[in-house]
Amino acid sequence: MNISVKGKAVHFDDRYLHVELEDGRIILTPMSWYKELQAGTFKQLANYQFICQGTGIEWAELDYHLSIESMLLSQLNQKAA
């Protein structure tokens, strides 16, 4: 799948990672999918930046990188199962 989706904002709650895309869509994935992020503090989670021309997210303090495309593919795989 060749998708060019770019992030606009990232939010968290107790259960989900929310990524707002530039086109207005919002992706929600369970925080339980991201053990490294679950281990981070709220301050560390809030300290993210978009990388790779907006197609990825980096949490430098946690040494963690996430592809927005992989979030979409994970959602598709979960629905197919």
N, CA, C and O atoms as a MOPAC input file, in Angstrom:
PM7 MOZYME 1SCF
protein

 N      0.84600 1    -1.16900 1     0.00000 1
 C      0.00000 1     0.00000 1     0.00000 1
 C      0.88800 1     1.22700 1     0.00000 1
 O      1.76600 1     1.36000 1     0.85300 1
 N      0.67400 1     2.10600 1    -0.92700 1
 C      1.46400 1     3.32300 1    -1.02800 1
 C      0.56600 1     4.49600 1    -0.66500 1
 O     -0.18600 1     5.00100 1    -1.49900 1
 N      0.65400 1     4.92100 1     0.58300 1
 C     -0.19900 1     5.98000 1     1.10000 1
 C      0.68700 1     7.14000 1     1.52100 1
 O      1.72700 1     6.94500 1     2.15000 1
 N      0.26800 1     8.34000 1     1.17000 1
 C      0.99300 1     9.50900 1     1.63000 1
 C      0.07300 1    10.28300 1     2.56600 1
 O     -0.65500 1    11.17900 1     2.14000 1
 N      0.11700 1     9.92900 1     3.83600 1
 C     -0.69400 1    10.60600 1     4.84400 1
 C      0.23200 1    11.37400 1     5.76300 1
 O      1.29000 1    10.88400 1     6.15900 1
 N     -0.17900 1    12.57100 1     6.09200 1
 C      0.65000 1    13.41800 1     6.93400 1
 C     -0.09600 1    13.78800 1     8.19600 1
 O     -1.28600 1    14.10200 1     8.17000 1
 N      0.62700 1    13.74500 1     9.30500 1
 C      0.04800 1    14.07000 1    10.59300 1
 C     -0.01200 1    15.56200 1    10.84100 1
 O      0.79300 1    16.34200 1    10.33100 1
 N     -1.00000 1    15.93000 1    11.64800 1
 C     -1.19300 1    17.33100 1    12.02900 1
 C     -1.04200 1    17.51300 1    13.54000 1
 O     -0.48400 1    18.51100 1    13.99400 1
 N     -1.54200 1    16.54100 1    14.32000 1
 C     -1.47800 1    16.63700 1    15.77300 1
 C     -1.57000 1    15.24600 1    16.38500 1
 O     -2.11200 1    14.32200 1    15.77700 1
 N     -1.03700 1    15.10600 1    17.59300 1
 C     -1.07500 1    13.84200 1    18.32600 1
 C     -1.67500 1    14.11000 1    19.70700 1
 O     -1.33000 1    15.09000 1    20.36800 1
 N     -2.57800 1    13.22200 1    20.12700 1
 C     -3.19800 1    13.32400 1    21.44800 1
 C     -3.23700 1    11.93200 1    22.05600 1
 O     -3.16600 1    10.92700 1    21.34900 1
 N     -3.35000 1    11.88800 1    23.37400 1
 C     -3.40800 1    10.62700 1    24.10500 1
 C     -4.53900 1    10.68600 1    25.10600 1
 O     -4.90600 1    11.75500 1    25.59200 1
 N     -5.08300 1     9.52400 1    25.40500 1
 C     -5.91900 1     9.38400 1    26.58900 1
 C     -5.52200 1     8.05700 1    27.23300 1
 O     -4.52600 1     7.45500 1    26.83400 1
 N     -6.26000 1     7.60800 1    28.19000 1
 C     -5.89000 1     6.38700 1    28.90800 1
 C     -5.86300 1     5.15400 1    28.01900 1
 O     -5.14800 1     4.19400 1    28.30700 1
 N     -6.64000 1     5.17400 1    26.93900 1
 C     -6.77600 1     3.97600 1    26.12100 1
 C     -6.22800 1     4.09800 1    24.70200 1
 O     -5.81600 1     3.09600 1    24.11700 1
 N     -6.21700 1     5.30600 1    24.13800 1
 C     -5.91800 1     5.42900 1    22.71200 1
 C     -4.86400 1     6.47700 1    22.39400 1
 O     -4.70300 1     7.47500 1    23.09600 1
 N     -4.15200 1     6.20700 1    21.30400 1
 C     -3.28700 1     7.17800 1    20.64300 1
 C     -4.13000 1     7.75700 1    19.51400 1
 O     -4.62500 1     7.01400 1    18.66600 1
 N     -4.29700 1     9.06600 1    19.49700 1
 C     -5.08300 1     9.75900 1    18.48000 1
 C     -4.11300 1    10.52700 1    17.58800 1
 O     -3.30400 1    11.30900 1    18.08800 1
 N     -4.18000 1    10.31900 1    16.29400 1
 C     -3.37200 1    11.10000 1    15.36200 1
 C     -4.31700 1    11.77600 1    14.38400 1
 O     -5.02800 1    11.12000 1    13.62300 1
 N     -4.30900 1    13.10000 1    14.42300 1
 C     -5.11400 1    13.87300 1    13.48700 1
 C     -4.29500 1    14.08700 1    12.21700 1
 O     -3.14500 1    14.52300 1    12.27300 1
 N     -4.89800 1    13.77600 1    11.08200 1
 C     -4.21800 1    13.91300 1     9.79800 1
 C     -4.51700 1    15.27600 1     9.18400 1
 O     -5.49900 1    15.92700 1     9.54100 1
 N     -3.66500 1    15.69900 1     8.25900 1
 C     -3.85600 1    16.97700 1     7.58700 1
 C     -5.18100 1    17.05200 1     6.83500 1
 O     -5.74500 1    18.13400 1     6.66900 1
 N     -5.67700 1    15.89500 1     6.37800 1
 C     -6.93400 1    15.90400 1     5.61200 1
 C     -8.17600 1    15.85300 1     6.50500 1
 O     -9.29500 1    15.75100 1     6.00200 1
 N     -7.98400 1    15.92500 1     7.83200 1
 C     -9.10200 1    15.98400 1     8.75800 1
 C     -9.47300 1    14.65900 1     9.41100 1
 O    -10.20700 1    14.64500 1    10.39900 1
 N     -8.98100 1    13.55000 1     8.87900 1
 C     -9.27100 1    12.26000 1     9.50500 1
 C     -8.52000 1    12.14300 1    10.82200 1
 O     -7.50000 1    12.79900 1    11.03300 1
 N     -9.04100 1    11.29600 1    11.70500 1
 C     -8.37400 1    11.00400 1    12.97600 1
 C     -8.23500 1     9.49400 1    13.08800 1
 O     -9.20700 1     8.75400 1    12.93600 1
 N     -7.02100 1     9.05000 1    13.35300 1
 C     -6.73600 1     7.62700 1    13.55400 1
 C     -6.65900 1     7.39300 1    15.05800 1
 O     -5.96700 1     8.12200 1    15.76800 1
 N     -7.36400 1     6.38300 1    15.53800 1
 C     -7.26500 1     5.97200 1    16.93300 1
 C     -6.76200 1     4.53800 1    16.96100 1
 O     -7.32300 1     3.66200 1    16.30300 1
 N     -5.70800 1     4.30300 1    17.72300 1
 C     -5.21300 1     2.94600 1    17.92700 1
 C     -4.99500 1     2.75200 1    19.42200 1
 O     -4.66500 1     3.70600 1    20.12600 1
 N     -5.17400 1     1.54000 1    19.91100 1
 C     -5.00300 1     1.28600 1    21.33800 1
 C     -3.56700 1     1.55000 1    21.80600 1
 O     -2.60400 1     1.16100 1    21.14500 1
 N     -3.44500 1     2.21000 1    22.94400 1
 C     -2.12100 1     2.44700 1    23.52000 1
 C     -1.42500 1     1.13000 1    23.83600 1
 O     -0.19500 1     1.07100 1    23.86400 1
 N     -2.19500 1     0.07800 1    24.07200 1
 C     -1.59600 1    -1.22400 1    24.39300 1
 C     -0.75900 1    -1.76800 1    23.23600 1
 O      0.04500 1    -2.67800 1    23.44200 1
 N     -0.92800 1    -1.23700 1    22.03500 1
 C     -0.11100 1    -1.65200 1    20.89900 1
 C      1.30200 1    -1.07500 1    20.97500 1
 O      2.19600 1    -1.54000 1    20.26800 1
 N      1.51400 1    -0.07100 1    21.82000 1
 C      2.78500 1     0.66400 1    21.86700 1
 C      3.35500 1     0.62200 1    23.28400 1
 O      3.22700 1     1.58600 1    24.03900 1
 N      3.96900 1    -0.47500 1    23.63400 1
 C      4.51600 1    -0.66000 1    24.99000 1
 C      5.51400 1     0.43900 1    25.36100 1
 O      5.55500 1     0.88500 1    26.50800 1
 N      6.31500 1     0.87100 1    24.39100 1
 C      7.31000 1     1.90900 1    24.66200 1
 C      6.63600 1     3.22400 1    25.04200 1
 O      7.11600 1     3.94500 1    25.91700 1
 N      5.52600 1     3.53100 1    24.38200 1
 C      4.80800 1     4.76000 1    24.70500 1
 C      4.07800 1     4.63500 1    26.04100 1
 O      3.99600 1     5.60300 1    26.79800 1
 N      3.55900 1     3.46700 1    26.32800 1
 C      2.88100 1     3.25600 1    27.61000 1
 C      3.83200 1     3.47800 1    28.77800 1
 O      3.40400 1     3.89400 1    29.85500 1
 N      5.10900 1     3.20700 1    28.57500 1
 C      6.10100 1     3.36900 1    29.62900 1
 C      6.50700 1     4.83800 1    29.82700 1
 O      7.14900 1     5.17500 1    30.82200 1
 N      6.13700 1     5.69900 1    28.89300 1
 C      6.52900 1     7.10100 1    28.97900 1
 C      5.63800 1     7.91500 1    29.89000 1
 O      4.49300 1     7.54900 1    30.15700 1
 N      6.17700 1     9.02500 1    30.36200 1
 C      5.39700 1     9.96500 1    31.16200 1
 C      4.56400 1    10.83700 1    30.22500 1
 O      4.81200 1    10.88400 1    29.02000 1
 N      3.57300 1    11.52600 1    30.79300 1
 C      2.76400 1    12.42200 1    29.97100 1
 C      3.64700 1    13.48000 1    29.31200 1
 O      3.45100 1    13.81700 1    28.14500 1
 N      4.60700 1    13.99600 1    30.05400 1
 C      5.51500 1    15.01700 1    29.50900 1
 C      6.30400 1    14.45400 1    28.32200 1
 O      6.46400 1    15.13700 1    27.31000 1
 N      6.79700 1    13.22000 1    28.43500 1
 C      7.53400 1    12.59500 1    27.33400 1
 C      6.62300 1    12.36000 1    26.12500 1
 O      7.03400 1    12.58200 1    24.98600 1
 N      5.40400 1    11.91800 1    26.36800 1
 C      4.46500 1    11.66600 1    25.27500 1
 C      4.08800 1    12.95600 1    24.54900 1
 O      3.89900 1    12.95800 1    23.33300 1
 N      3.98100 1    14.03500 1    25.29100 1
 C      3.62600 1    15.32400 1    24.69600 1
 C      4.78400 1    15.91600 1    23.89600 1
 O      4.58400 1    16.83400 1    23.10100 1
 N      5.98800 1    15.39600 1    24.10400 1
 C      7.17900 1    15.90100 1    23.42300 1
 C      7.46400 1    15.05100 1    22.18000 1
 O      8.41600 1    14.27100 1    22.14700 1
 N      6.62700 1    15.22100 1    21.17000 1
 C      6.77800 1    14.48900 1    19.91000 1
 C      7.07000 1    15.48400 1    18.79200 1
 O      6.88300 1    16.69100 1    18.94400 1
 N      7.52400 1    14.95600 1    17.68700 1
 C      7.64900 1    15.78400 1    16.48000 1
 C      7.36200 1    14.91200 1    15.27400 1
 O      7.61200 1    13.70600 1    15.28300 1
 N      6.83600 1    15.54000 1    14.23900 1
 C      6.61300 1    14.82400 1    12.98900 1
 C      7.92800 1    14.76700 1    12.22600 1
 O      8.68200 1    15.73800 1    12.18700 1
 N      8.18700 1    13.62200 1    11.62600 1
 C      9.40500 1    13.40100 1    10.85300 1
 C      9.02600 1    12.87800 1     9.47300 1
 O      7.85700 1    12.59300 1     9.21200 1
 N      9.99900 1    12.75400 1     8.60600 1
 C      9.80400 1    12.18800 1     7.26800 1
 C      8.68100 1    12.91700 1     6.52700 1
 O      7.74900 1    12.30000 1     6.01200 1
 N      8.79600 1    14.22500 1     6.49100 1
 C      7.82500 1    15.08200 1     5.80500 1
 C      6.41100 1    14.88800 1     6.33900 1
 O      5.44200 1    14.95600 1     5.58200 1
 N      6.29300 1    14.64500 1     7.64000 1
 C      4.99800 1    14.53000 1     8.28800 1
 C      4.38000 1    13.15600 1     8.27200 1
 O      3.26900 1    12.97500 1     8.77300 1
 N      5.07400 1    12.17100 1     7.70500 1
 C      4.49900 1    10.82900 1     7.60000 1
 C      4.86200 1     9.92500 1     8.77100 1
 O      4.39800 1     8.78600 1     8.84400 1
 N      5.68100 1    10.41900 1     9.68100 1
 C      6.07800 1     9.65000 1    10.85400 1
 C      6.09000 1    10.53300 1    12.08600 1
 O      6.07400 1    11.76000 1    11.99600 1
 N      6.11900 1     9.88200 1    13.23700 1
 C      6.14100 1    10.59100 1    14.51600 1
 C      7.34600 1    10.07900 1    15.30200 1
 O      7.62800 1     8.88100 1    15.32700 1
 N      8.04900 1    11.01300 1    15.94500 1
 C      9.20800 1    10.65100 1    16.75000 1
 C      9.03300 1    11.17400 1    18.17000 1
 O      8.63800 1    12.32000 1    18.38900 1
 N      9.33500 1    10.30900 1    19.12200 1
 C      9.44500 1    10.67900 1    20.52800 1
 C     10.91800 1    10.48800 1    20.87500 1
 O     11.33400 1     9.39400 1    21.25600 1
 N     11.69900 1    11.54400 1    20.74400 1
 C     13.15400 1    11.46200 1    20.89500 1
 C     13.55800 1    10.96500 1    22.28300 1
 O     14.46500 1    10.14000 1    22.40100 1
 N     12.89800 1    11.45200 1    23.33100 1
 C     13.25100 1    11.03200 1    24.69000 1
 C     13.03400 1     9.54100 1    24.90900 1
 O     13.73600 1     8.91400 1    25.70200 1
 N     12.06300 1     8.98100 1    24.20400 1
 C     11.75000 1     7.56000 1    24.34500 1
 C     12.44500 1     6.71300 1    23.28600 1
 O     12.34500 1     5.48700 1    23.29900 1
 N     13.15800 1     7.37900 1    22.36000 1
 C     13.81300 1     6.69700 1    21.24300 1
 C     12.82000 1     5.80400 1    20.50200 1
 O     13.07900 1     4.62700 1    20.25500 1
 N     11.66700 1     6.40200 1    20.15200 1
 C     10.59400 1     5.64600 1    19.50500 1
 C     10.09900 1     6.40700 1    18.28200 1
 O      9.89500 1     7.62000 1    18.32300 1
 N      9.91100 1     5.66700 1    17.19500 1
 C      9.43500 1     6.23400 1    15.93600 1
 C      8.23000 1     5.42400 1    15.46200 1
 O      8.18700 1     4.20300 1    15.61700 1
 N      7.25700 1     6.11900 1    14.88400 1
 C      6.04500 1     5.45700 1    14.43400 1
 C      5.64100 1     5.99400 1    13.07200 1
 O      5.56000 1     7.20600 1    12.87200 1
 N      5.39000 1     5.09500 1    12.14600 1
 C      4.91700 1     5.45200 1    10.81800 1
 C      3.39400 1     5.57700 1    10.85100 1
 O      2.70900 1     4.67800 1    11.33800 1
 N      2.86900 1     6.67300 1    10.34300 1
 C      1.41900 1     6.85400 1    10.29600 1
 C      0.81000 1     5.81400 1     9.35500 1
 O     -0.27900 1     5.30800 1     9.62500 1
 N      1.48400 1     5.49300 1     8.27400 1
 C      0.99400 1     4.45300 1     7.36600 1
 C      0.86200 1     3.11800 1     8.09600 1
 O     -0.09000 1     2.37500 1     7.86000 1
 N      1.80700 1     2.81100 1     8.97800 1
 C      1.73300 1     1.54300 1     9.71300 1
 C      0.52300 1     1.52600 1    10.64300 1
 O     -0.06100 1     0.46800 1    10.87900 1
 N      0.14300 1     2.68900 1    11.17200 1
 C     -1.05600 1     2.75500 1    12.00100 1
 C     -2.29000 1     2.40400 1    11.17600 1
 O     -3.16000 1     1.66400 1    11.63600 1
 N     -2.36500 1     2.93600 1     9.95400 1
 C     -3.50000 1     2.63300 1     9.07700 1
 C     -3.52000 1     1.16200 1     8.69300 1
 O     -4.57800 1     0.53200 1     8.69500 1
 N     -2.36200 1     0.61300 1     8.36500 1
 C     -2.29500 1    -0.79700 1     7.98500 1
 C     -2.65100 1    -1.69700 1     9.16000 1
 O     -3.30000 1    -2.72600 1     8.97400 1
 N     -2.23700 1    -1.32600 1    10.36000 1
 C     -2.57800 1    -2.10800 1    11.54700 1
 C     -4.08200 1    -2.12900 1    11.76800 1
 O     -4.64800 1    -3.15200 1    12.15300 1
 N     -4.72900 1    -0.98300 1    11.52200 1
 C     -6.18200 1    -0.93400 1    11.66300 1
 C     -6.84400 1    -1.85200 1    10.64800 1
 O     -7.78200 1    -2.57400 1    10.98600 1
 N     -6.37200 1    -1.83400 1     9.42100 1
 C     -6.94000 1    -2.69900 1     8.38200 1
 C     -6.76300 1    -4.16700 1     8.74300 1
 O     -7.68100 1    -4.96900 1     8.57400 1
 N     -5.56800 1    -4.52100 1     9.24600 1
 C     -5.29400 1    -5.91100 1     9.63300 1
 C     -6.16800 1    -6.34300 1    10.79500 1
 O     -6.61700 1    -7.48900 1    10.83400 1
 N     -6.41900 1    -5.44700 1    11.74700 1
 C     -7.26500 1    -5.78600 1    12.88900 1
 C     -8.71100 1    -6.01600 1    12.45500 1
 O     -9.38200 1    -6.90300 1    12.98300 1
 N     -9.19600 1    -5.22400 1    11.49600 1
 C    -10.56100 1    -5.37800 1    10.99900 1
 C    -10.72400 1    -6.66200 1    10.20300 1
 O    -11.78800 1    -7.28000 1    10.22300 1
 N     -9.66600 1    -7.06700 1     9.50000 1
 C     -9.72500 1    -8.27400 1     8.67300 1
 C     -9.68000 1    -9.54700 1     9.51900 1
 O    -10.14000 1   -10.60200 1     9.08100 1
 N     -9.13800 1    -9.45000 1    10.70500 1
 C     -8.98800 1   -10.64800 1    11.56800 1
 C    -10.30300 1   -11.07000 1    12.19800 1
 O    -10.34500 1   -12.04900 1    12.94300 1

